[in-house]
Amino acid sequence: MTQEPVVSVNNLNHYYGKGSLKRQILVDINLVINPGEIVIMTGPSGSGKTTLLSLIGGLRSVQQGSLKFLGIELFGAGQAELVQIRRNIGFIFQAHNLLGFLSARQNVQMAVELQDTISPADAISKSKNMLEVVGLGKSIDCYPDNLSGGQKQRIAIARALVNHPSLVLADEPTAALDKQSGRDVVELMQKLAKEQRTSILLVTHDNRILDIADHIVEMEDGCLVHDSQREIINHASEVRNNHSYSL
């Protein structure tokens, strides 16, 4: 029996602006992410990577085409539905997005407490356990300003994975780290993703970490121009010529 994809994107288009200022940002995107799969997305700045990530994460509304998360169609979804979708997704960013006035445990605990059915005691226990898993068992009560960049990113990973989400979206998670710290972080993400059967979509310019991917997709000028799991490649120039809005 074939498992349902975590993410299924079909003929997705997205635009910024209106009228004469309308500009197409994404052009006929087709992408499938399966359970437990690590997909790395590459491409130059301005190619549409972050816009696609935000649509998959329910941070923007789908304008045209189909985008399904665990079989749920996001096109036409209301804000309440998008909030529920986001509860099943973990987010990791380059800048960590940690709250400096909260300890490592409290930063992770905030994510746990989004689950309505968990008690405060269980939330604390779950947060501590997750920090131990990512190698920060001795830094549970430390504040972000007293930790290294790699340690901060480990807190972000713990926060993203503590609720065992179906999908983690990571936007340049190694950009602010040195070579060894970046390698440690992505290997940790890879290990935890496989253990939890969590899918990861990771946007990066860091060619040194491409080897962790199950498959790699490349964006260019709003088009998905290469997918290592698909034989058919749509070149950006060919796709653009069929659309009325220039990129």
C-alpha positions, 0 to 999 in steps of 0.5 A: 500500500502506497503511503500518502505524501506529506506534501503534494504540490501541483501546478502551483503559481504565486504572484505579488502585487496587483494590476500593472505591478503584478509579478509572478513569483512561482511558476507551475511548481510540482513537488512531492515530499514523502514521509521521512524524506529529506529534500534539499532546495537550492537556487540563487537568491530571489528564485522563489525558495522562501515563498514556496517554503512559506506557502507549504508552511501555511504562512501564506494563502495559496492563490492558484494551483493545488498544495496538499499537506497530509491530504488536506488541500490548502487552496481555499483554506481559511486562517483557522485551518492554516493555524491547525496545519502549522501545528503539525509543522516545525520551523527552523530559521537561520536566525534561530528566532529564540527568545533571549529572556527565556531559557533553553528549556522555556524556548522549547516548552513554548512549542509544547504548550501549543498542544492543548492536551498537555499538562505543565509538568509534562510540557517541562519533562518533554522539553528537557528530554528533547534538549537531552536528545540534541545534546544540550542536557547540561544547558537546559537552564542556560539563556541563548546569549550564553550559548554558541551559534551551534547550540542555539540552532540545537535549541531551534531543532529541539523546538521544531521536533519536540511535538513530532511534526510530520514536516520540518521546514528549515530556511538556511539553518547552517548559514550563520555557522562554521563548517563543523557546527553546520555539519553537526546540526544537519547530521542531527536533523537527519538522525532525528528525522529518520527516527521520528519519520519526520520529513524535512524540506531544507533551503540552503546555499551550503553545498557542503550539506547536500549529501544528507538529502534523499533528493535535491530540487533546484529553483531558478526564476520562480521555476523548479528547474531540476528534481533529482527524482524526476526525469522530466526537467522544465527549464526556466526559460521555457516555462517563463515564455508560456506566462504573461507576467515576467519574472 
